[in-house]
C-alpha cells in the first residue's frame, strides 16, 4: 500500500504545472499546496508531460512505474561512466543498487524532480566522455532547467571547457547553455521576466530548520543567520579555488594558461582528450583522461554539497551515485577498502535517520570531511621518479569535440 504522504510533493508538482496547462504564463501565479513554483522552466515542461501521461496527475501508480524506469536508466548511465573510468571495484555496485532505501524512496515513492535533473546530468557527462561537448553542454543546461542544484557541477565544467578549448573556444559552449535557458523560459519571460527570474533562480531562498539533515546540531537562529550563509559561501569558493589551483590544474604552468588556445600552450600542459594520458609535472597522472573529467565534475559538486546551507532528504540523490567514485578514485590498498565501505554505510545511516539528530548531522559532516581529506591528499602531485616517455605528436581535434 502507498503511504499517505506519498502524493504530497507529486500533488504539488501537478498543481503547479496545471496552471501552465490552463494558460497561466505569469510564473508568480503558478503555485501548489507546498507553496509557489521555485524551479526553472524545464521542470514545468517535463512534469507537464507527466501530468498528461498520468491522467492529469491522478494515476500515481503509473507515475511510480515511470520513475522506476528512470531509476534503471539512471543506473545504466552511472555504470557507463564508472566503466569508462575503471576505478571502482565491482562489488561496490551492489551497494549502489540495493543498499539505499532513501534513494529508492526519492525515485519511486516520493517522485521528486531531483532524480530527473540528475539523470539528465549523467547523460551529459556520458557525452563529455565521448567528446561531444556541445551536446553535453546542451543537456547540462537542460538539467539546470529542471533543478538548480546542477549548478554545483558548473565550476568543474567551466574548468574542463577552458582546459579543453581555451577562453575563446569555450564561449560557444557557454552560449549553448545560456541560449537553452532563454528558449525554455521565453513564454514566461515575455509575460513577467522579473517574476520568472526571481522565482526560478532564487539563490537566497530560506530553508526550514525542521527538514535539515546536515545542520541539526546548530541552534535555529544560527542556521537562519545570513552571516552563517555568507561564511558557507566563502568556504565553498575557497574550496573551489584550492582544488582548481592545486588539484585540478595538472601543469606547473600558471593557471591563467588555461585562457590560451590549447595549440599555443607548452607541451607540459596538453590538451585534455579522452585518448591522451594526463601529466602532472614530469610524471604520468594515475587517472586517465576519462577519470580526470569525472573527478573534476564530481569533486566540484561534492564541495558544494559540503558547504550547502541545508540538505533536505531528497537532496541525497545529488551526490549518492558519485560517492563510490570519490572514495575509490585515489590509490587504495587492499586493507583500505573496508573503511571506505564503512564510510558509505555511515553516510547512508545519517540520511535514513528521521528526523535528523545532533549525532546524525555531526556524523555526516565528519564523513564529508574524511572524503575531502582523501581527495586532497590522494590526488597530490607525485614526486618525479622516472624520465617521462617520448612525447607524441598532438592528435587533431576530433569533429565530435567541435
N, C-alpha and C positions, 0 to 999 in steps of 0.2 A: 504493500500500500504506500501511496505517496504521502510523505509527511505534510502536515498542514501548512508549513511555511515555505514549501517548495515554490509556490507560484507568486511569492511576494515580489521578487525582482522581475520575473518574467511578466507579471501582470503590469508592473510599472513601465517596463520597456514597451509593451504593446499599447498602453495608453499614450505614451509619448509619440510613437510613430503613427498612431491612429489620427492624431491631429493633423499630421502632414498628409495622410491619406485623404483626409476630408478637405484639403486645400489650404491649410494654415501654413504660411511661409514666414511668419514672424517667429523667430526662434524663441523669443521670450514667452510665447504663448503655448509652447509645447511642454506639457507637464504630465506627471503621473502621481501615484499615491505616495511615492518616496520623495517627491519634490520636482523641481524643474529639470529639464533635459540639460545635461552638462557634458555631453560628448559631441565630437565633431560630426560633420555631415555624413561621412562614410558609415557610421553606426546607423543612421536613420535609413539609408538605402538598404543595407544588409538585413536589418531587422524588419524593415517593411516587407522584404521578400519572405521572411519567416512568418510575418503577420498574415499574409495571404495564403502561404503554404499550409498553415495550421488552422485554417478556418477562422480568421481574424483573432488568432491567438488562443482560441478555445481548446484546441486539441494539444494539450500539454504532453501527452504520451508520444505523439508524433514528433514534437519538438525534441523530446529526450532521445528518441531514436536518431534524429538528425545530428544532435550533439554527440551521440555515441560514435557516429560515423566521423564527425570532426575530430574526436579524440583519437581514433585509429589513424586518421590521416596525419594528425599532428605527430604521433609516434613515428610514423613512417618517415616524415620529413626530418625529425630529430635523429633517427637512426642513420639516415643517409649522411647527415652532417658528421656524426661520430665515426662512421665507416671511413669517410674521407680523411679524417684526422688520425685515426688509428692510435689513439692514446688511452682509451678507456677499456679495461678488461671486460670480457663478455658477460661475466656473472653480474656486473653492475646493472645491466639492462633489466634483469629480473626485478630489482628494487624499483626501477623507473616505471615498470609496467604494473606491478602487482602490490607494491608495499605502501601506497599512499592513498588512504581513504579520503583525505582532504582534496586531492586533485580530482579523484573520481566524482566527488560531490560538486566541485566547482564546474566541471564539464557537464555531467549528465543529470545531476539532481537539481542544481540551482540555475543552470542555463545562463551564466554570466556572459558579458561581452568580452571579458579579458581573454578567454581561450580563443575567441575568433581573431582578436588582434595578434596574439602570439602565433597562431597557426600561419597567418599571412606573413609574419615576420620571419619565421623559419623557412618558408618558401623563398623569401627574398634572400636569405643567407645562402640557401642552396644555389640560387642564381649567381651570387657573388663568387662562390667557389667554382662555378662554371665560367667565370669571367664575363658574364652577361650583366655588366654593371648598370647599364641604362634600364634594363627590365627590372633588375634588382632594386634600383632606386625608386622606380615606379611603384613596386609592391611595398617597399618600405614606407613610402608616403601614404599608400592605401591603409597600411596597418596603423599609422599615426592617426588617420582619419576615423578609425574605429575607437581607439583609446590612446590618450596622450602618454601613457607610460612607455610607449615605444621610443619616445624621445630620449630615454636613458641610454639607448644604443647609439644615439646620434653623434656624440663626441668621438666614439670609436670609428663610426662610419666616415666622418669627416677626415679623421687622421688617415684612414685607408685610402680615401679618394685622393688626398694630397700626395700620399706616398706613391700611389699608382699613376696619377695623371699630372701632378703639379697643380699650381693655383689656377692657371688658365684652363687646363684640361678638365678640372673638376667643376668649373662653373656650369657647363651644360647639364651635368648630372644634378646639381643643386636646383637648377631651373626646372628640371623634370619634377622634382619633389614639390617645389612651390606651385608649379602650374596645375598639378593634380589637385592640390588643396583649393585653389581658386575655382577650378571647374566643378568640383564636388560641392563647394559652398556657394556657388553662384546664385542659385534660386533664393537663398536666404540673404546673401549679401546685397542683392538688388532691392530687397524689401526693408531690411533693418540691419545694415552692416555692423553697427556698434553692438547691437544686441547679440548677433551671431558670434562675433569675436569674443565678447566678454563672457558669454555663456559656454562656448565650446572650448575655449583656450584660457580658462580661468586658472592661473598659476597660484593665486593667493587664496584659494578656497580653504575654509576651515574644516577640519575633520573632527568627528565626535570622539571624545575620550573613551567612551564605553566600548568602541569597536577596535581600539588599537591593540596590536599584537606585540609591537616592539618597544613601546614606551610606557608600559603599565607601571613600572617602578618609579616613575616621576609623579609629583603632585600635578593635578589637573591644571592649576594656574601656570605652571612651568610649561606644560605640554601645549597650552594655547598661547604662550607668550611669543610675540613677534621677534624678540631678541634671540630666543632659542631657535626659531626658524632661520634667522639670518646666520646664526652660528653653524647650523647644519649645512646651509648653502655654501658658506665659506669652506667648510670641511670637505664638501663634495668637490668644489672647484680645485682646492689644494690637492686632493687625491688624484683627480684627473690630470692636473699639471705634472705631478710627480711621476705618475705612470707614463704619461706621454713623453716626458723628457728622459726618463731613466730606464723604462722597461719596454715601451712600445717602440721607441726610436732605437734601432739596432746598429746605427752607424756612429763612428766617432766624430762625424761632421756635425756642425751646428744644426739644430732642428729646423732653422729657417731655410735650409737647403730643400726642404720639402716643397717650398713655394716654387722652386725652379722646375723647368721642364725635365722629366726623367732622363731624356737623352743627353742633357748637359751636365748631369751630376758626375761626380768622380766614381770610379769603379767600386769603391768601398761602400757606396750607397746604391745598390742595384734596384732596378725597378721590381716591384712586387708582382710576381705572377705565380700561378699555381704550378708551373713547370720548373721553377728555379728553387735552389736551396738558399735560404736566408743566411746572411753573415752577420756576426757580431764581432766587430773589430777585425781580427785576423784569424778567427776560428769559426767553424760551422755551428750554427744555432741548432739546438736539439729539436726544435719544432720545424716541420716542413711548412711550406707557404700556406697550405690549406689550414693547418693547425694554427698558424700565426694569425690568420684572418679571424678565425673563430675566437682565439684567445683575446684579441683586442676588442671584439664586439662584446663577448661575454663578460670580460672584466670591466668594461665601461658600464654595462648595465648593473653589474654587481656593486660597483662603487655607489651608484645611485640608490640602489636598494638599501645599502648600509646606512646612507645618510638621509633616508626618507623621513619626512615629517610624521608620517604614520603609515603603518602597514595593516590593512584590513585582511580578513581571512581569504577573500578571493584573490588578493594580490600575490599569494603564494605561487600561482602559476606564472608570475612574471619571471621567476628565476629557477623554479624547481627543476626543469629539464636541462638547465645549464650547470647545476651544481656538480654532477659527476665529472664533467669536463674540467671545471675549475679545480677540483680536488686531484685529478689524475693527470693534468697537463704538465705538471712538473715531475722531475725524476723521482721514482718511487722504488724503494727496496721492498723485498717480499714481506718483511715484518711490518712495513708501514701501511699495508692495505687495510688491516683491521681497524686502526684508529680512524681512517677515512670513512669506512663503513659506519663506524660508531658515530662520527660527526653527522652523517646523513640521518641516522636514526634519531639523534637528539634534536636535530632541526625539525624532523617530522613530528616528534613528540611535542615540541613547542607550538607548532602550528595546529595540532589537534587538541590542545588544551583550551577549553572554552568554559567560561570566559578566561581570558589570559590572566596570569598572575604575575606577581613580582618575580618569582623564581623563573617562570617560563620566559618572560621578556628578557631578563638578565642572561639566561642560558642562551637565548637566541643571539644576543649581542656577542657573547663570548665565542660562540661558534663562528659567527661572521668575522670576528677579529682573528681567529686562528686561520681561517681561509685566506684572509688578506695577508697575514704574515707569510703563509706558504707561497702565495702568488708573488709577493715581493722578493723573498729570498730565493725561491725556487727558480725564478726567471732572471736572476742577476747575471751580468756578463761573465762568461767563463774566462779563466786565465789562459793566456797563449801557451799552448802545449805542443804545437807542431806547425810546420810550414803549410800553408794552405795549398791545395792543388791548383794547377794552372787554370787561369780564368778562361771561360768560354766566351765566344762572341755572343753579344746580347741578341736574343731572338726578336724578330719583328713583332710588333704589337698585333695580336690576332684581331680579326674583324669583329669577333664576338665582343671584345672589350670596348669597342667604339661606342 
